[in-house]
Amino acid sequence: MFVYQEFKQLKDVSSPVHWAMGMFDGLHVGHAAVIGAAVKGLLLTEEFPPC
């Protein structure tokens, strides 16, 4: 996993990108759904960087 602090850092990122964005104040159902969708997209991609 990579953590970016500014949008300008994304200019060199190659696709596909699976992105979850937000201010996570704790893991509740809504946040779990967002993170789960990002992880599912990542797992469906044939090539992905190691964590």
C-alpha positions as CSV (number, residue, x, y, z in Angstrom):
1,M,0.0,0.0,0.0
2,F,1.2,3.5,-0.8
3,V,0.0,6.6,1.0
4,Y,-0.1,9.9,-0.9
5,Q,-0.5,13.2,0.9
6,E,-1.0,15.4,-2.2
7,F,-2.8,14.9,-5.5
8,K,0.3,16.0,-7.5
9,Q,2.1,12.9,-6.3
10,L,-0.3,10.8,-8.4
11,K,0.9,12.1,-11.7
12,D,3.5,9.3,-12.0
13,V,1.2,6.5,-10.9
14,S,0.5,4.0,-13.7
15,S,-3.0,2.5,-14.0
16,P,-4.9,0.6,-12.9
17,V,-5.4,2.5,-9.6
18,H,-7.7,1.3,-6.8
19,W,-8.2,4.2,-4.5
20,A,-9.9,4.7,-1.2
21,M,-9.9,8.3,-0.1
22,G,-11.2,9.9,3.1
23,M,-10.7,10.8,6.7
24,F,-10.9,7.5,8.5
25,D,-11.9,8.1,12.2
26,G,-12.4,4.5,12.9
27,L,-13.5,1.4,11.0
28,H,-17.3,1.3,10.8
29,V,-19.6,-0.3,8.2
30,G,-19.3,2.6,5.8
31,H,-15.5,2.7,5.8
32,A,-15.3,-1.1,5.7
33,A,-17.4,-1.0,2.5
34,V,-15.1,1.6,0.8
35,I,-12.0,-0.3,1.8
36,G,-13.6,-3.6,0.8
37,A,-14.4,-2.3,-2.7
38,A,-10.9,-1.0,-3.2
39,V,-9.4,-4.4,-2.1
40,K,-11.8,-6.3,-4.4
41,G,-10.8,-4.1,-7.3
42,L,-7.2,-4.7,-6.5
43,L,-7.6,-8.5,-6.3
44,L,-9.4,-8.6,-9.7
45,T,-6.4,-6.9,-11.3
46,E,-3.8,-9.3,-12.7
47,E,-0.9,-7.1,-11.9
48,F,-0.6,-5.2,-8.6
49,P,2.2,-4.0,-6.4
50,P,3.1,-5.9,-3.3
51,C,2.0,-4.3,0.0
